[in-house]
Amino acid sequence: MTAEDSAAAMSSDSATGSSAKVPEGVAGAPNEAALLALMERTGYSMVQENGQRKYGGPPPGWEGPHPQRGCEVFVGKIPRDVYEDELVPVFETVGRIYELRLMMDFDGKNRGYAFVMYCHKHEAKRAVRELNNYEIRPGRLLGVCCSVDNCRLFIGGIPKMKKREEILEEIAKVTEGVLDVIVYASAADKMKNRGFAFVEYESHRAAAMARRKLMPGRIQLWGHQIAVDWAEPEIDVDEDVMETVKILYVRNLMIETTEDTIKKSFGQFNPGCVERVKKIRDYAFVHFTSREDAVHAMNNLNGTELEGSCLEVTLAKPVDKEQYSRYQKAARGGSAAEAAQQPSYVYSCDPYTLAYYGYPYNALIGPNRDYFVK
């Protein structure tokens, strides 16, 4: 073997070893060099599995816990030939990326959307605020919005005499990662539930696995089939907005309890502090003149009894009306004049609430509607 042959062989071995280090999903990609340069610059790993290519998760040197809910954004309208080497430089301008998951097709092109998780919630909010409609290519605008990381399932067909503890025990026997069960008492008989419950899981993955396991035909609870579906996702309200709320949401009232009785009970700590009360069936909104009075009443009355029923009292969650524009458009017979009379915020704490503001049941709770309108 000549010196030239030996050098060529060494070069070939080196190239083979180098290519072996290129992660699956990156090796052979049209922009392989750009992806490798990105990994070299940032120190993040990249791997493709289950139809998605994951960048980071966690980032280099990460020692803290997994980012909390609300740290992830959904990115849509991505051109099919745009990849991490173009996306990462854009999204890292507003905060530190924990991971970016780009959905991939078998042909090597992306599927038009991705999920970007930041290390902190305020960074995700900044991404939505500053990068929605970002022009990634001439005339091509990205769509960026908060990702709904739903961890809650709706379970119907529950025997109405079952208590919360019994439901929690039964669900925890057959599914993993159960954190809590939310049960609504019957409006007419507080000793009974309404035939459904919401089950909160520790993660979206745990909820998805439980939903798959509980699908009709696969398992029975209490000797009969149950109904299972995703619950309407909770609306994430900005902390600064919540600091201004002076309206209480009161649940589990007796049907016969009057607005005057509620006003007297909640106004006992400071006469004149309650502006008005709006009661719908077995729940109500109590409007206060100040936040301090609202918080004081909540702290003192949550968990107490009023006319024989145990109250659940929380601050009402204001939701920007724009988020519910799709419900308004779906409402039958709603005129522009009626829409103009709607408040700038609606308060979403209970499946009945949006109907009070004129939004239709079917758009609000979809396939679970029948359980709520009984």
Rosetta blueprint (number, residue, H / E / L):
1 M L
2 T L
3 A H
4 E H
5 D H
6 S H
7 A H
8 A H
9 A H
10 M H
11 S H
12 S H
13 D H
14 S H
15 A H
16 T H
17 G H
18 S H
19 S H
20 A H
21 K L
22 V L
23 P L
24 E L
25 G L
26 V L
27 A L
28 G L
29 A L
30 P L
31 N L
32 E H
33 A H
34 A H
35 L H
36 L H
37 A H
38 L H
39 M H
40 E H
41 R H
42 T H
43 G L
44 Y L
45 S L
46 M E
47 V E
48 Q E
49 E E
50 N L
51 G L
52 Q E
53 R E
54 K E
55 Y E
56 G E
57 G L
58 P L
59 P L
60 P L
61 G L
62 W L
63 E L
64 G L
65 P L
66 H L
67 P L
68 Q L
69 R L
70 G L
71 C L
72 E E
73 V E
74 F E
75 V E
76 G E
77 K L
78 I L
79 P L
80 R L
81 D L
82 V L
83 Y L
84 E H
85 D H
86 E H
87 L H
88 V H
89 P H
90 V H
91 F H
92 E L
93 T L
94 V L
95 G L
96 R L
97 I E
98 Y E
99 E E
100 L E
101 R E
102 L E
103 M E
104 M E
105 D L
106 F L
107 D L
108 G L
109 K L
110 N E
111 R E
112 G E
113 Y E
114 A E
115 F E
116 V E
117 M E
118 Y E
119 C L
120 H L
121 K H
122 H H
123 E H
124 A H
125 K H
126 R H
127 A H
128 V H
129 R H
130 E H
131 L H
132 N L
133 N L
134 Y L
135 E E
136 I E
137 R E
138 P L
139 G L
140 R E
141 L E
142 L L
143 G E
144 V E
145 C E
146 C E
147 S L
148 V L
149 D L
150 N L
151 C L
152 R E
153 L E
154 F E
155 I E
156 G E
157 G L
158 I L
159 P L
160 K L
161 M L
162 K L
163 K L
164 R H
165 E H
166 E H
167 I H
168 L H
169 E H
170 E H
171 I H
172 A H
173 K H
174 V H
175 T L
176 E L
177 G L
178 V E
179 L E
180 D E
181 V E
182 I E
183 V E
184 Y E
185 A E
186 S L
187 A L
188 A L
189 D L
190 K L
191 M L
192 K L
193 N E
194 R E
195 G E
196 F E
197 A E
198 F E
199 V E
200 E E
201 Y E
202 E L
203 S L
204 H H
205 R H
206 A H
207 A H
208 A H
209 M H
210 A H
211 R H
212 R H
213 K H
214 L H
215 M L
216 P L
217 G L
218 R L
219 I L
220 Q L
221 L E
222 W L
223 G L
224 H E
225 Q L
226 I L
227 A E
228 V E
229 D E
230 W E
231 A L
232 E L
233 P L
234 E L
235 I L
236 D L
237 V L
238 D L
239 E H
240 D H
241 V H
242 M H
243 E L
244 T L
245 V L
246 K L
247 I E
248 L E
249 Y E
250 V E
251 R E
252 N L
253 L L
254 M L
255 I L
256 E L
257 T L
258 T L
259 E H
260 D H
261 T H
262 I H
263 K H
264 K H
265 S H
266 F H
267 G L
268 Q L
269 F L
270 N L
271 P L
272 G L
273 C L
274 V E
275 E E
276 R E
277 V E
278 K E
279 K E
280 I E
281 R L
282 D L
283 Y E
284 A E
285 F E
286 V E
287 H E
288 F E
289 T L
290 S L
291 R H
292 E H
293 D H
294 A H
295 V H
296 H H
297 A H
298 M H
299 N H
300 N H
301 L H
302 N L
303 G L
304 T L
305 E E
306 L E
307 E L
308 G L
309 S E
310 C E
311 L L
312 E E
313 V E
314 T E
315 L E
316 A L
317 K L
318 P E
319 V E
320 D E
321 K H
322 E H
323 Q H
324 Y H
325 S H
326 R H
327 Y H
328 Q H
329 K H
330 A H
331 A L
332 R L
333 G L
334 G L
335 S L
336 A H
337 A H
338 E H
339 A H
340 A H
341 Q L
342 Q L
343 P L
344 S L
345 Y E
346 V E
347 Y E
348 S L
349 C L
350 D L
351 P L
352 Y L
353 T H
354 L H
355 A H
356 Y H
357 Y L
358 G L
359 Y L
360 P L
361 Y H
362 N H
363 A H
364 L H
365 I H
366 G H
367 P H
368 N H
369 R H
370 D H
371 Y H
372 F H
373 V L
374 K L
